[in-house]
Amino acid sequence: MLYYFLYQLIFRQYGAASESYFYKGLNVFQYVTFRTAWSTITALLITLFFGKRVIKKLSEMKFGQEIREELSAEHQAKRGTPTMGGILIIGSVFLSTIIWARLDSVFLWLALGATTLFGVVGFADDYIKIVKKRSLGLTGKQKLAGQLVTAVAVWAVLYFATNYSWNLSIPFLKDTANPVGISVIPPVLYLVFIAFVLLGSSNAVNLTDGMDGLASSVTFIAMAALTALTYVASDRRWAEYLDITFNPASAELTVFCGAMVGASLGFLWYNAPPAEVFMGDVGSLAIGGALGTVAILTKQEFLLPFIGGVFIIEAVSVMLQVGYFKFTKRTAGTGKRIFLQAPLHHHFQLSGWKEPKIVFRFVIVAILFALLSLSTLKLR
């Protein structure tokens, strides 16, 4: 919005011919890096400013967190803490992006739309938990159905409204960066891939959201890395130099990613232990959906496991736990577990680690994964 008002309207009319430093200074609004930085700051400030108000409103509406009975006494003490704080993240990201981005990008609106739709699925899940006073909201099939519908919607927009390239850009394989090369697959098959990425990323973040500050801090790190990757994918010079798929249409996604970085950092102010508010499924599913959507739009799908490595580890720990339990129950008659409890952060908690130590150590691992994802660019 500010791009059109301050750059296209005022600078284009007065800046070029004016001697005023003010008018000439408006030229910076054409640069996506400048707008991304301020999108990050704006989302952070919005989250900080409205955080207390949102928490107070959630408390007044008695939107308190329900805790699963099998979790530790440390978690049971959190029962009743305001939840659905993810509304604050979505709102600040949406508002900040609208303020600082160019609004003629289909990719930008697709990212905002997908994030919102995943948030709606999470909202329904949270609301049912609150109304029925139970730790389970939507059934697994209902939640997956909502996520799948969103994934199909993302594919449909790409197929009918964009010139999206249907190639699989694989790290370390330069030829796959070519949008018309051997890695191009039929759009219908790509739908399966999109569904896998979006459902995987949204559920992985959802599973990670189990400790004060864990999901929000890991999101901050992963989104910061994805912001850098999105920028280089939208710049021809960097894309050609690094042998990645060049897509100028994804430039404004950098502003969106910056807003997500600022919003997650601002939310961490209130979500740091002891948490004043939880993001709930409305936040975790929206964040996971945003990560997956941006990765798809910028052809970074195969880097997503590195960008969000902690999220992947958490999800894999659950799959291993459930799979091994079912296998041993079927073959030996008694189900056995690999971990004390899944997701993985609960295993370490039951092992005697204090919650802040688990969060900080997971953050260190998240930083290492983010650096690894960025290092793969040069390794191509």
N, C-alpha and C positions, 0 to 999 in steps of 0.2 A: 504493500500500500504506500509506504513512504517512498519507495522507488519511483512510483508514477508521479507522486506529488512533488517531491524535492528534486528528482533528477530529470525526468522526462518533461515535466511541466515548467518548473522554475529554472533549472540549470540550462536546459536546451533553449529557453527563451532569453535569459539574461546572462548566463554564466560566460559564454564564449566571448561576448563583446564587452563584458563588464570588467572594471579594474578592481572591483570589490573582492576581497579575499573570501567573504561569506559566500557569494554566488559561485566563485571558482571552487570553493571547498566542497560544494554539493556534488562535484564530479565523482567523489569517492563512493557515492551510492550506486554507481554502475558496477562496482567490484563485489563479487560474491563473497570474497574473503572478509571484507568489511562488514557486509550485512550478516554474515554468519556469526562473526564475533559479537555483534550487537544483539542478534537473535538469542545467543546463549545468555548474555547478560540480562536481557529483558525477561526471558523465561525464568531465570534465577530470581530476579527481583519480584516478579509476579507471584511466584511460589512462596517466597518469604513473606511478602506483604499480606497475601490472602490465607496463608497457612493457618494461623490462629483462628481466623474467622470460620474456615471450613471445619476445623477440628471441633470448635464450639458448636457449630450447627449439627455435625454428625452426632455429637454427644447428646444434644437436645432431642434429636430424632431417635435416640437410643439405637444407633447403628453400631452395636458392639460386636467384637469378634467372638465367634464360637470356637472352642478348642476341642480337638479330637481327644477322646478319653484316654487313648493309649499313649499320648505324649507325656513328657516328664512333668514333674511338679513345677519346675521352672516355667514351663509353658502354660500350665494351668493357671498360674498367677496372672497371666496376661488376659484372661477371660474378661470381656467387657470393654477392652481398649477399642476406641473408635476405629472403624475400618472403612473401606471404600474411599480411602484418601487418594486413590489413583485418579479420581475425578479431577483433583487439583493438578495432577501431572498432565492429563489430556487437555484440560482447559488452558493451562499456561502454554503448552506446546502449540495448540491451535491458534491462540491469540498472538503469540510472538511470531509464529510463521506468517500469519496474515499481515502483520505489521511490516515485516522486513523482506519478505520474498516477492519476486515477480509472480504474479498470479495467472500468467498465461501458460503455465506448465501443466500438462496433463499428468505427468509423473508426480508432481507435487500434490495435486488433488487426490491422486490415487493413494499416495502414502497417507495423507490425512484421512481419507475415507476408510482405508483398511484398518488404520489404528483405531478409528472411532467404532467400526463394526466389531472388531475384536473386543473393544471396551464394552460394547453393548452386551455381548455374550457373557463377559465377566460380571457386568452389572446384574444381569439376570441371576447368575449363580450366587452372587453375594446377597442379593435381595431375598432370595428363597431361604438362604441360611438364616438371615435375620428374622424374617417373618415366622418361620417354622422353628426357630430356636434350636438349630441343629448344625453340626459341623459339615454336612454335605448338602450342596444346593442342587444344581442340575445333575441329572444322571450322566454317566460317562458318555452314553450314546447321544444324549441331547447336546452336551457340550461339543462333542466332535462334529455333530451335524451343523451346529452354528458356525464352527470354524471352517468346515468344508464349504459351506455356502459362501463364506467370505473369500475363500481361496478361489472358488469358481468365478466369483465376481471380479477378482483381480485379474484372472486370466482373460475373462471376457473383455474387459476394458483394454488390456494389452492387444488382444486380437483384433478388436473392431475399431479402436480409436487411436492407435499408435502405430509407429513403424518399428516396433520392438523386434530385435534380432533374436532368433530362436537358437542361438548357439550356446553350448556349454563351455564356458571359459574355465579351464582347469589350470590351477597353479602349476608352474614348472614346465608347462607345455605351451610354447609360444604360438604354435599354429592354431590353437583353439581360441585365441583372441580374435580371430578373423570372423566377422559376422556372417560371411558367406562361405566359410570353409567347411572342412570335413566334419566339424563338431555340430553342425546344424541338424536339429531333429524336428520331426513334424510337430506343429503346434499342439495337436491333440495329445501327443505323448508328453509334451512339455507341461500340460495341465497336471499330470500325475506328479511330475517333479515339483511344480509350484505348490501343490497341495502338501507334499511331503515336507518341503522347507517351511511353509507357514505353520502347519500343525506342529511340526517338531519344535520350531523356535518358540511359539507361543506357549506350548505346554512345558518346555524346558525352563523358561523364566518363571512360570507358575509354580513349578516344583521347587525352585530355588527360593521362593519367597516364604521362608519359614523361620527367619531369625531377624531380630532388629537390625536394620541397616544393611542386610546382606544383599538382597536383590537390587536395592537402589544404588549401592556403591559399585556393584559389579556392572550394573547398567551404565553408570557414568563412565566407567573405563571402556566398556565395549563400544558404547556410542561415540566416544572420543576417537577411538581407532577407526570406526566406520565413517566418521566425518571426514577424516583424512583420505580414506580410500575412495569415498564418493567424490571428493574434490578432484583427485588425480584422474578418475575415470571420466570426468566431464571436461577435462582440459586436454586438447589435442596433443600439445607438446609433451606433457607428462605421460599420456596414454601411449603414444608411439614410442617414447623412450623406454617405458617400463613393460611394453608388450602386453597391454591389457586392452579389453574391448572399449573403444572410445564411444561415448554416448553423450553428446552435448545436451540432450534433453534432461539429463539427470543433474544439471548444475544447481538448480534451485533446491534439490534434495539436500544439498549441503547446509542450507539455511534451516531446513527441517531437522536435520541431525543435530545441528548446533543447539536448536531449541530443546531437543530431547536431553542433550547434555546438561544444559542449564536447569531444566525442570527436575531432573533426577538428583542433581546436586542440591537444589533448593529443598526438595522433598527429604533428602537425607538429614537436613537440619532438624526436622521434626521426627524422623524415623530412626535416628541414631539411638543406641541403647542408653537408657530405657525409652522405648518408642512411645511417642505421644499419639501416634496414629499409624495404622497399617495401610498399605496400598490396596489390599484386597485383590480379588481376581480381576476386577475392573481395571486395575493398574497393571498387574503382571501380564495378563493376556494382551492388553493393548501394547505394552512395551515389546513383548515377544513378537507380536504381529508387525510392529514397526521395524524391528530388526530384520525379520524375514523379508518384508516387502522391499525395504531399501536394498538388501542384498540381492534380491531378484532383479530389481530395476537397474542396478549398477553392475550386474553380472559377477557378483562376489559370493555366489551361493556356496562354492566349495571352500571359500575362506571363512565362512560363517562359523564352522566348528573351532577355528583358531580365534576368531574375534570374540566369540562368546564361549570360550573353552570351559569355564566354570559351569555355565548353564548346561552344557552337553554332559559334563561329568555327572552332575546331579541327576539328569534324566536317565543316563545309562545305568547309574546305581539303582534306580527304581526298577528298570527293565530287568537287570540282572537278578535283583532280589526276588521279584515276582516270578520270573522265568525259572530260576533255580528252585524256588519253593514248590511250584507246580510240578516240575520234573521229578523232584525227590519224593513228593507225595504220591505221584503216579507210579514210580518205580519201586520205592521202598515202603510206601504206606504211611510215611511220616514226613511232613514237609520240613525242610531245613532252610536256614537262612545264611547268606554270605555275610551280611552286615547285621549289627545289633538292631538297627532300624534304618529304613530308607525314607527320604533321600539321604545322601551321604552326610550332610551336616548333623543330622540326628544321631548317626552312628558315632561321630566324634563327641557329641554331647553326652551320650550314654557311656562313652569311654572315659569320661571325667574331665574333658576340656570345658572351660568356661565359655559362655556364648561370645563375649567380646574377642577372645583369643581365636575362636573359630572364624569369626567374621574377618578379622584382620589378616589371618593366614590365607583365607580364600581370596581376599583382595590382592594380596601379594601374587598369588597364582594367576589371578585375572590380569594383572599388569604384565606378567611374563607372557601370557597368551596374546595379549594385545601387541606387545613388542614383536612376538613371533609372527603374527599376521602381517605386520608392517614390513618385517624383514623379508618376507617371501616376495615382495615386489621386485627387489633387486636381484633375488636369486633366479628370476626368470631369464 
